[in-house]
C-alpha cells in the first residue's frame, strides 16, 4: 500500500517525513550551496536586466536574460522552496542549459509564506506575467514563453498555465494536491484554508488546454512522484498534451541538473513543447 493510500494512518512524524526533501537527500546542503554559487556567477556575468520591479512588495522583481534575437523563445523559471524559502537569485544557473541553446530566460521573485498566503503567491506570479507581457519587449524578450518551475515552482507553473502569455509549461517535481501538505509541518507557515486546498490544488482545478509536461526523479519521495504521475494521467485522460518525464536515479535536488546542462533531458525537451 502506498504512502498516500495509508495517509490517514500515519503519525505526524511520518507525514512530515513524507514531504521532507532535505532530510531525504543527505548531500542536499552541498547541492544547494553549489547551485547558489553558480547562480551568483551567472547573474554577475549577465547583469543587464536584474531586479526589475513588477509589484510593490519587496520580492516582486524579475531577473531577465534576453538573447540578441528578441523573438527567441523564453523560459520563465519559478523557484522552489515549499512557497516559504529561497529566492530567484539562488536559481539563476538553472536556466543555463536553454540559455546556452539560444533561449531567453526570466526568473520572477515572489513573497514567501507566511508573509503571503498561497492565494497571494499565485496572484503575484500572474501579476509578474502581466508585467512581462507588457514590458518584456522593451528588455529584448518578445518570443513564445514556456513557464517552468521546480517543486513549489512546479505547482505555480500548473496554476498559472492559463495566463495569456504562456504557450506551454514544464513542471519539475511539483506538488499538485495540497490536502496532504496541510497535514504536515509545511502548513505552519502556509496556513492553508480549506478553500485554498480546493481551489489551488491543480489536481482539482480546471485543466488548461496547453502543453504541460511533468518531470520527476525516480529517486524522489513517493508523494512527489505520485503527484506528477497522477496529474499527468488526469490530463492524458482528457486528451491534453504534455509528456511524463521520469529522470532515472535523479533525486529532488539533482533533477534540475537536466535543465541546467545544455545536453540535459529537460533542456532538450523544451523545444518540443512549442511544436
C-alpha positions as CSV (number, residue, x, y, z in Angstrom):
1,X,0.0,0.0,0.0
2,X,1.4,3.4,-1.0
3,X,2.2,6.2,1.5
4,X,-0.7,8.3,0.2
5,X,-3.1,5.3,0.5
6,X,-2.1,5.0,4.2
7,X,-2.1,8.7,4.8
8,X,-4.8,8.7,7.5
9,X,-3.0,6.0,9.4
10,X,0.4,7.8,9.6
11,X,1.8,9.6,12.6
12,X,2.6,13.3,12.4
13,X,6.3,12.5,12.2
14,X,5.7,10.1,9.3
15,X,3.6,12.7,7.5
16,X,6.3,15.3,7.9
17,X,9.0,12.9,6.7
18,X,6.9,12.1,3.6
19,X,7.4,15.7,2.3
20,X,10.9,16.5,3.8
21,X,13.1,16.5,0.7
22,X,16.1,17.9,2.5
23,X,16.1,15.1,5.0
24,X,15.7,12.5,2.2
25,X,18.8,13.7,0.3
26,X,21.9,13.6,2.6
27,X,24.0,15.9,0.4
28,X,21.3,18.5,-0.3
29,X,23.2,21.3,1.6
30,X,26.2,20.7,-0.7
31,X,24.0,20.7,-3.8
32,X,22.1,23.8,-2.7
33,X,25.4,25.7,-2.0
34,X,26.9,24.7,-5.3
35,X,23.7,25.9,-7.1
36,X,23.8,29.3,-5.3
37,X,27.4,29.9,-6.1
38,X,26.9,29.1,-9.8
39,X,23.8,31.3,-9.8
40,X,25.7,34.2,-8.4
41,X,28.3,33.8,-11.1
42,X,25.7,33.6,-13.8
43,X,24.0,36.8,-12.6
44,X,27.3,38.6,-12.4
45,X,28.1,37.6,-16.0
46,X,24.6,38.5,-17.3
47,X,23.7,41.5,-15.1
48,X,22.0,43.9,-17.5
49,X,18.4,43.3,-16.6
50,X,18.2,42.3,-12.9
51,X,15.8,43.1,-10.1
52,X,13.2,44.8,-12.4
53,X,10.1,45.7,-10.3
54,X,6.7,44.3,-11.3
55,X,4.9,45.0,-8.0
56,X,5.0,46.8,-4.7
57,X,6.2,44.1,-2.3
58,X,10.0,43.5,-1.7
59,X,10.3,40.3,-3.7
60,X,8.2,41.5,-6.6
61,X,11.1,41.7,-9.1
62,X,12.3,40.0,-12.3
63,X,15.7,38.8,-13.5
64,X,15.7,38.8,-17.3
65,X,18.3,37.2,-19.6
66,X,17.4,38.2,-23.2
67,X,19.1,36.9,-26.3
68,X,20.3,39.0,-29.2
69,X,17.2,37.9,-31.0
70,X,14.2,39.4,-29.2
71,X,11.9,36.8,-30.8
72,X,13.9,33.9,-29.3
73,X,11.7,31.6,-27.1
74,X,11.8,32.3,-23.4
75,X,11.8,30.0,-20.4
76,X,10.2,31.6,-17.3
77,X,11.5,29.7,-14.3
78,X,9.8,29.9,-10.9
79,X,12.0,28.9,-7.9
80,X,11.0,26.3,-5.3
81,X,11.3,26.1,-1.5
82,X,7.8,24.9,-0.5
83,X,6.5,28.5,-1.0
84,X,8.4,29.6,2.1
85,X,12.1,29.5,1.4
86,X,14.7,30.7,-1.2
87,X,14.8,33.5,-3.8
88,X,15.1,33.8,-7.5
89,X,18.7,34.8,-7.5
90,X,19.7,31.4,-6.0
91,X,18.3,29.6,-9.1
92,X,19.7,31.7,-12.0
93,X,22.1,29.0,-13.2
94,X,19.2,26.5,-13.7
95,X,18.3,28.2,-17.0
96,X,21.9,27.9,-18.2
97,X,21.0,24.9,-20.4
98,X,18.3,26.6,-22.6
99,X,20.2,29.9,-22.4
100,X,23.3,28.3,-24.0
101,X,21.0,26.9,-26.7
102,X,19.7,30.3,-27.6
103,X,16.7,30.7,-25.4
104,X,15.9,33.9,-23.4
105,X,15.2,33.3,-19.8
106,X,13.4,35.1,-16.9
107,X,13.0,34.4,-13.2
108,X,10.3,36.1,-11.1
109,X,10.5,36.6,-7.4
110,X,7.5,36.3,-5.1
111,X,6.6,36.9,-1.5
112,X,7.1,33.9,0.8
113,X,4.8,32.4,3.3
114,X,3.8,33.4,6.0
115,X,4.1,37.0,4.7
116,X,1.9,36.0,1.8
117,X,-0.9,33.3,1.6
118,X,-0.7,30.8,-1.2
119,X,-3.6,32.6,-2.9
120,X,-1.5,35.8,-2.9
121,X,1.6,34.0,-4.2
122,X,-0.3,32.6,-7.2
123,X,-1.7,36.1,-7.8
124,X,1.8,37.6,-7.7
125,X,3.0,35.1,-10.4
126,X,0.1,36.1,-12.6
127,X,0.9,39.8,-12.0
128,X,4.5,39.1,-12.9
129,X,3.5,37.5,-16.1
130,X,1.2,40.5,-16.8
131,X,4.3,42.8,-16.4
132,X,6.4,40.6,-18.7
133,X,3.8,40.7,-21.4
134,X,3.7,44.5,-21.2
135,X,7.4,45.2,-20.6
136,X,9.4,42.2,-21.8
137,X,9.8,43.5,-25.4
138,X,11.5,46.7,-24.0
139,X,14.1,44.4,-22.4
140,X,14.5,42.2,-25.5
141,X,12.1,39.4,-24.6
142,X,9.3,39.0,-27.2
143,X,9.3,35.3,-28.1
144,X,6.9,32.5,-27.1
145,X,7.0,31.7,-23.3
146,X,7.3,28.3,-21.7
147,X,6.5,28.5,-18.0
148,X,8.6,26.2,-15.8
149,X,9.4,25.7,-12.1
150,X,10.7,23.3,-9.6
151,X,9.0,21.9,-6.5
152,X,6.7,24.7,-5.3
153,X,7.6,26.4,-8.6
154,X,6.2,23.3,-10.4
155,X,2.9,23.9,-8.5
156,X,2.9,27.5,-9.5
157,X,3.6,26.5,-13.1
158,X,0.5,24.4,-13.2
159,X,-1.6,27.1,-11.5
160,X,-0.6,29.8,-13.9
161,X,-0.5,27.8,-17.2
162,X,-3.7,29.6,-18.3
163,X,-2.0,33.0,-18.4
164,X,-2.4,34.5,-21.9
165,X,1.4,35.0,-22.2
166,X,2.2,31.3,-21.6
167,X,2.3,28.9,-24.6
168,X,3.3,25.7,-22.6
169,X,4.6,24.5,-19.3
170,X,7.2,22.3,-17.8
171,X,6.5,21.4,-14.1
172,X,9.5,19.8,-12.4
173,X,9.0,17.8,-9.2
174,X,5.8,19.7,-8.4
175,X,3.2,19.4,-5.7
176,X,-0.3,19.2,-7.2
177,X,-2.5,18.1,-4.3
178,X,-2.5,20.3,-1.2
179,X,-4.6,18.2,1.1
180,X,-1.7,16.1,2.5
181,X,0.5,19.2,2.6
182,X,-1.9,20.8,5.0
183,X,-1.3,17.9,7.4
184,X,2.5,18.4,7.6
185,X,5.0,20.8,9.2
186,X,4.8,22.8,6.0
187,X,1.5,24.2,7.0
188,X,2.9,26.1,10.0
189,X,3.8,28.9,7.5
190,X,1.4,28.2,4.7
191,X,-1.7,28.2,6.8
192,X,-3.8,26.8,4.1
193,X,-7.5,27.3,4.2
194,X,-10.0,24.6,3.1
195,X,-10.9,26.9,0.2
196,X,-7.2,27.1,-0.9
197,X,-6.8,23.3,-0.7
198,X,-9.7,23.0,-3.1
199,X,-9.0,25.9,-5.5
200,X,-5.2,25.8,-5.5
201,X,-4.7,22.1,-5.9
202,X,-4.0,21.6,-9.7
203,X,-5.4,18.0,-9.3
204,X,-8.8,19.7,-8.5
205,X,-8.6,22.7,-10.8
206,X,-10.0,23.1,-14.3
207,X,-7.5,21.8,-16.8
208,X,-5.9,24.1,-19.3
209,X,-5.7,23.1,-22.9
210,X,-2.0,23.9,-23.4
211,X,1.0,21.5,-23.5
212,X,2.2,20.8,-19.9
213,X,5.0,18.3,-19.3
214,X,5.8,16.8,-15.9
215,X,9.3,15.8,-14.8
216,X,10.3,13.9,-11.7
217,X,13.3,12.0,-10.4
218,X,12.8,8.3,-9.9
219,X,14.7,8.7,-6.6
220,X,12.3,11.3,-5.3
221,X,9.9,11.0,-2.3
222,X,6.7,9.0,-3.2
223,X,4.2,11.9,-2.8
224,X,6.1,14.0,-5.4
225,X,6.4,11.0,-7.8
226,X,2.7,10.2,-7.5
227,X,1.6,13.9,-7.8
228,X,3.3,14.2,-11.2
229,X,2.1,10.8,-12.4
230,X,-1.5,11.4,-11.2
231,X,-1.9,14.9,-12.7
232,X,-0.4,13.7,-16.0
233,X,-2.8,10.8,-16.0
234,X,-5.8,13.1,-15.5
235,X,-4.7,15.4,-18.3
236,X,-4.0,12.4,-20.6
237,X,-7.5,11.1,-20.0
238,X,-8.8,14.5,-21.2
239,X,-6.5,14.2,-24.3
240,X,-4.4,17.2,-23.2
241,X,-0.8,17.4,-24.5
242,X,2.4,17.0,-22.5
243,X,4.8,14.3,-21.7
244,X,5.6,12.5,-18.4
245,X,9.4,12.6,-18.0
246,X,10.8,10.3,-15.3
247,X,14.5,11.0,-14.9
248,X,16.3,7.9,-13.8
249,X,18.2,8.0,-10.5
250,X,17.6,11.7,-10.1
251,X,16.5,13.0,-6.7
252,X,14.7,16.2,-5.8
253,X,17.9,18.2,-6.0
254,X,19.7,16.6,-8.9
255,X,16.8,16.6,-11.3
256,X,17.3,20.3,-12.0
257,X,20.7,19.5,-13.5
258,X,18.8,18.3,-16.5
259,X,17.7,21.9,-17.1
260,X,21.0,23.5,-16.1
261,X,23.0,21.4,-18.6
262,X,22.9,22.2,-22.3
263,X,22.5,18.4,-23.0
264,X,20.2,17.7,-20.1
265,X,17.0,15.8,-20.7
266,X,14.8,18.8,-19.8
267,X,16.8,21.3,-21.8
268,X,16.5,19.1,-24.9
269,X,12.7,18.6,-24.3
270,X,11.8,22.3,-24.1
271,X,11.6,23.0,-27.8
272,X,9.1,20.1,-28.2
273,X,6.7,22.0,-26.0
274,X,6.4,24.7,-28.7
275,X,5.8,22.2,-31.5
